[in-house]
Amino acid sequence: MKTIATIFFIFFIGTAAQAQNNTTDVKVETIEMGIVTETVKELNLETKTEVARLYKFKNARITKALSFTTKRNKAKMA
């Protein structure tokens, strides 16, 4: 009985899948574009002078804060 019900169920699902009407065609609008053969390069002759600051010790406060040690970091003799 179980096999007959399974075969009927598979047959029913197959028939229902074939009964779908999915014949709608989607039309896509195309755009026609020409080919550009000339390229123009623009040169920017204006020079901007910017000042960069140079510090002797890079991130001195951060490295000092990250390199802290506690009393429990020391090795103990067993």
N, C-alpha and C positions, 0 to 999 in steps of 0.2 A: 504494500500500500504506500509505503514511504517513497519507493522508487517511482511509482506511477505519479504521485503528487509532485515529485521533483522534475520529472520529464514534462508534465503539464505546465509547471511554473516556468521552466526554461523556454518551452514553446510559446507560452503567453508573452513573456518578456521579448522574445525575438520578433514576434508578430507586431507587438506594440512599437518596437524600435523601427521597423520597416514602414510603419504607417505614418511616420512623421513627414510633413511637407516642408522641407527646408530648401526650396527652390528659389529663394529670393536672391537676385543678383545685385551686388553692391557696385555702383558705378563710382569710379574715382575721377575727380577732375584733375587734369594734368596741366602743368604750367610750362610753357616753352620759354627757355632762356637761351640767350646768345652766348658765344664764347668771347671772352675779353683777351685780346692779344697784346695790349699795351699796358705796361706797368710803370707807374710813376713813383719814384722814391723821393721823399721829402727829407731834406737835411736840416737838422736843427743846429744852427751855428751859435746859438746863445749858450754860454757856459755859466753855470751857477756854482758859486763857491760855497761849500758847506764846511762848517767847522765840526770836527769830531774831537771829543775830549778823551784823553788817555789817562787812565788811572794807574798808579804804580802797582797796587795790589788789586787784582780782579776779584770781586766778591769777597772782600776781606771779612766783612761781618757775617756773611752766610757760612763761610768755611769755618770760622771760629765757633759759630753756634752749632754746626753739625759735628764738630770734632770734640764735643765735651765727653768727659769720662766721669763715672760715678765710683763710689767706694766698692760697689759689688762687681765692678769690672776687673778688679785685681785678682790674680790667681792666688788660690789658697794652698797651703801646704797640707797634705793629708797625713 
